[in-house]
Amino acid sequence: MSRDTMSWRVHRYEEVSSTNDVAAQFAERGAEEGCVVVADAQSAGRGRHGRAWSSPVGAGLYVSVVLRPRAAITGLLTIAAGVAIAEGIQAASGLDASVKWPNDVYAGGRKLAGILAEAGSSPGGAPHVVLGFGINVRPMTFPPDLALRATSIESELGRSIDRHLLLASCLAALANRYADLHDGRAGAVLDAWRLRAATTFRRRVEWDRGEIRARGVAENIDEDGALLVRVGDDVVRVISGEVRWL
């Protein structure tokens, strides 16, 4: 399948435990890339590090897609997805969304969407990546620990939006950015990500390096998507783990 003409095959559900789990089942049975799982609600939605993702009925867009990328570009998938989801939101609603390393989409300084990529393989050994994203669409009551840090598209706009258009716009943008990675245009993806992340650069961050809690100032991302943090006279590459923005 040409990535420039990605054909999405959408499976819709009223409620699932997790769209990533359902998409992984399709992938393990040999589904081609472009298989999409969409649900109106998730009973056990999750984000990075196993955190729960609040997924009440009709409040958000909960989507997972099956991709079968070359190994060389797998490390940039969440960067590309962050750009694509921000672009899809803006195309469908007009809302200018920003990104924050490694996988969050923000609006008005609060979290609007999250992305979770999980790798796996089918019984025959063919590798795949399930790329999930959840977008807060309608105003909702967030869990207490998220109430001051999360928002929704309609809360920011003060009006309703077309959820079908939002899905179509996000999938179209994802297909375009995925094609960029496959066709040697990773630089364009990284530049687009940096532009949308500009307000997060020069902010202080902390993260755990083994048993040590490190602090520094976020400066940029490198060509592999790692966060570059200045610590004193050194620049440190942060490639995984939990980064806390101060």
JOTA-V865885 format. One line per field, one symbol per residue. psi: psi as a letter, one per 20 degrees, with the letter a starting at -180 (. if undefined). A space follows every 10 residues. Layout:
psi->???
This chain:
psi->pphilpopop oqqgprgphh gghhggghjj prqippppqh qpilqqbqkj qqoplqpiha ooqqqpqmrq hhihijghgg hggggghggg hhiipoqrqp pikqpqpkjq phqqpoppqa qrhiipqrpo oqqppogqpr oqqhiihiiq arghghhkrr rohghggggg hghggghghg ghjjkhhhgg ghghgijhii qjqqrqrpnc ipoqqappha qaijjqpppp ociqpppoir aoppp.
